[in-house]
Amino acid sequence: MSRPTIVHCVDGCGKIGTLVYIEVLLMQLLRGTENYEHPFLPCAVFVRLQRRYAIENYMQYLYACRVLLHFVQSFIESKFHRYILGYSFADSGFIGRFEDLLQTWDQRTIVQ
């Protein structure tokens, strides 16, 4: 498919901005880059320069990190790295902390 993909929502922020951020991260990962070792912040800046408030809160940023980890899961072979990231046990590493934070976030949004 040679045509560009168009994504749309009410204001172009929040969920769609996070989706575009995930796409930019995956493209940087697949194509590679020489400019930086850690693409998370430069990709977020790139997306936010295109659309203000594209990533509205830290949970959307962490969700993008979680999606990227899901994408690379099959490529991580080191037992140590799998443990640190949370692939070995459901309540450990980044993934376990993300799930805990997600439950806290859900309760906070229900209360407000």
Buried (B, 14 or more C-beta within 10 A) or exposed (E): EEEEEEEEEEEBBBBBBBBBBBBBBBEBBEEEEEEEEEBBEBBBEBBBEEBEEBBBEEBBBBBBBBBBBEBEEEEBEEEEEBEBBBBBEEEBBBBBEBBEEBEEBEEEEEEE
